[in-house]
Amino acid sequence: MQSIIDDLNWRYAVKKFDPKRKVNPKDVEVLVETMRLTATSYGLMPFRLLVIDDKATKTKLKEASWGQSQVEEASHVFVLCNILKPGTAEVDAYLQLISKEREIPRENLDGFAQRLNEKLKAPDEELSNWSARQAYIALGALLTVCASRRIDACPMEGFDPKKYNQILNLNERGLNAVLAVPVGYRARDDKYQFVKKVRPPREEFVIK
Ligand SMILES: Cc1cc2nc3c(=O)[nH]c(=O)nc-3n(C[C@H](O)[C@H](O)[C@H](O)COP(=O)(O)O)c2cc1C
């Protein structure tokens, strides 16, 4: 039986996708849900997801990614965008949602609201770093679930966020592109699938 370790060894950061192979909509939904269901600090989910599959936008994103062709050739590109300044608006919306989903009075959440608002008083840069870190948690889950379903992916920070923000109209929504993840299926001749994984030996990795 195929183990999760087999899946993780199968996975690599794909540089060349097969442009003819598309991820089917059901699988795309599984991947979207994987990210939506991720754990985040306080459960606030201070990031959003864009799913891009049209060629024209993918071509523009490739140009804003130092020409990395995986962005254009992949079936879909997931762009994870952090909320630059999560604040009272996000907290209020979140508390309303908890109150509705769990059927509890909003006032019961006052203590939690206070703690969260206190956290969000941090300087802007600290806040945007914090919200970006939450997006990376979703990235980890995405890569693992992709591997378990034998869907290929390439995690990417190698792009110009300013250009992404412009192409995708992110700034006007208070968002910033933090990660791009092309997903699809590896091309048969992507040579990176044949190179050995390089990781620190276990005895160095697990310290005593
Ligand atoms: C946050 C992050 C950003 C990365 N950015 C890029 C990138 O812009 N382009 C790229 O080809 N690979 C990128 N990678 C892939 C790494 O180079 C790759 O994961 C690493 O070398 C380990 O190889 P493996 O994933 O194939 O096992 C990125 C990986 C991570 C986790």
The ligand as a Tripos MOL2 file, in Angstrom:
@<TRIPOS>MOLECULE
LIG
   31    33     1     0     0
SMALL
NO_CHARGES

@<TRIPOS>ATOM
      1 C1          8.2970   29.0860    0.2490 C.3       1 LIG1
      2 C2          8.9260   28.4540   -0.9480 C.ar      1 LIG1
      3 C3          9.2570   29.2240   -2.0520 C.ar      1 LIG1
      4 C4          9.7920   28.6280   -3.2010 C.ar      1 LIG1
      5 N1          9.9760   29.3740   -4.3300 N.ar      1 LIG1
      6 C5         10.3180   28.7390   -5.4880 C.ar      1 LIG1
      7 C6         10.3370   29.4400   -6.7240 C.ar      1 LIG1
      8 O1         10.0600   30.6320   -6.8060 O.2       1 LIG1
      9 N2         10.6520   28.7420   -7.8440 N.ar      1 LIG1
     10 C7         10.9470   27.3970   -7.8080 C.ar      1 LIG1
     11 O2         11.2060   26.8230   -8.8570 O.2       1 LIG1
     12 N3         10.9410   26.7130   -6.6450 N.ar      1 LIG1
     13 C8         10.6150   27.3410   -5.4950 C.ar      1 LIG1
     14 N4         10.5510   26.6280   -4.3260 N.ar      1 LIG1
     15 C9         10.8540   25.1920   -4.3460 C.3       1 LIG1
     16 C10        12.1110   24.8310   -3.5530 C.3       1 LIG1
     17 O3         13.2450   25.2350   -4.2430 O.3       1 LIG1
     18 C11        12.0830   23.3240   -3.2900 C.3       1 LIG1
     19 O4         10.9460   22.9990   -2.5410 O.3       1 LIG1
     20 C12        13.3420   22.8510   -2.5610 C.3       1 LIG1
     21 O5         14.4760   23.0320   -3.3410 O.3       1 LIG1
     22 C13        13.2440   21.3930   -2.1530 C.3       1 LIG1
     23 O6         13.0330   20.5790   -3.2880 O.3       1 LIG1
     24 P1         11.7380   19.6560   -3.4710 P.3       1 LIG1
     25 O7         10.5520   20.4600   -3.0430 O.co2     1 LIG1
     26 O8         11.7250   19.3810   -4.9480 O.co2     1 LIG1
     27 O9         11.9240   18.4390   -2.6370 O.co2     1 LIG1
     28 C14        10.0570   27.2310   -3.1780 C.ar      1 LIG1
     29 C15         9.7480   26.4780   -2.0530 C.ar      1 LIG1
     30 C16         9.1660   27.0620   -0.9540 C.ar      1 LIG1
     31 C17         8.7550   26.1940    0.2180 C.3       1 LIG1
@<TRIPOS>BOND
     1     1     2 1
     2     2     3 ar
     3     2    30 ar
     4     3     4 ar
     5     4     5 ar
     6     4    28 ar
     7     5     6 ar
     8     6     7 ar
     9     6    13 1
    10     7     8 2
    11     7     9 ar
    12     9    10 ar
    13    10    11 2
    14    10    12 ar
    15    12    13 ar
    16    13    14 ar
    17    14    15 1
    18    14    28 ar
    19    15    16 1
    20    16    17 1
    21    16    18 1
    22    18    19 1
    23    18    20 1
    24    20    21 1
    25    20    22 1
    26    22    23 1
    27    23    24 1
    28    24    25 2
    29    24    26 1
    30    24    27 1
    31    28    29 ar
    32    29    30 ar
    33    30    31 1
@<TRIPOS>SUBSTRUCTURE
     1 LIG1         1 GROUP 0 **** ****
